[in-house]
Amino acid sequence: MSTLAELRTEVYNHGFAANVYVSRATSYLNEALRLAARKVDYYQDETVQSITTVAGQAAYPWPTDFAKLRYLRDVDLTQTLELVPIRSIETSAAVSGRPASYALAGATLVLYPTPDAVYNLALRYWQLPALLAADGDTPSLPADYHRLLAYYALQRCYECEDDSEMAQYWQGQWAAALRDMAVDVKFPSTDGPRQVPSMWDDSDGSAAWGLP
């Protein structure tokens, strides 16, 4: 497992002076961390944020560390809202009531119908990795792939030196490591197979759990 200080040292070992590249190296390493997460769909953790609606307000901002949505749930009804295209909401009649569906628009969630009162919702999502700041901070990526952050930082540093040949070499190393990570580590995009409820013989509760 590599720390921020160790990753920066790896960059310096290729001839980049610490007193010149300390800020750039940190910035490039963090840029690589967030970029790797988005390209591989490997984010830090799942978490839940509460959303308390305001009457007459349809749009609510994403959390600052929002990476990818899992679902939005009505806490009091213990059921999930339906995710729909934003166009479906924009082309529907303007109505108020308890939200039953939602859409993603820019960096916001748009509820439909527009809330007419206070409702308690829970947004479950994957977080972006925390940025590296202190020397002892470690990337949230699997330890086997910490090296790809240095590859990206080296690419950017060589670009700063107008050394296109070396920048291209490290770009290739970064791309190859990223492909390896994409094959090896990726969270599932669904909670499991979906079935039509009427297909379940749930008289004893066993079918819903896949039991004989």
Secondary structure, DSSP 8 states (H G I E B T S, - for coil): ---HHHHHHHHHTTT--HHHHHHHHHHHHHHHHHHHHHHHT--S-EEEEEEE--TT--EEE--TTEEEEEEEEETTTTEE-EE--HHHHHTS---EES--EEEEETTEEEEESEESS--EEEEEEEE------STT---SS-GGGTHHHHHHHHHHHHHHTT-HHHHHHHHHHHHHHHHHHHHH----SSSS----GGG---SSS-GGGT--
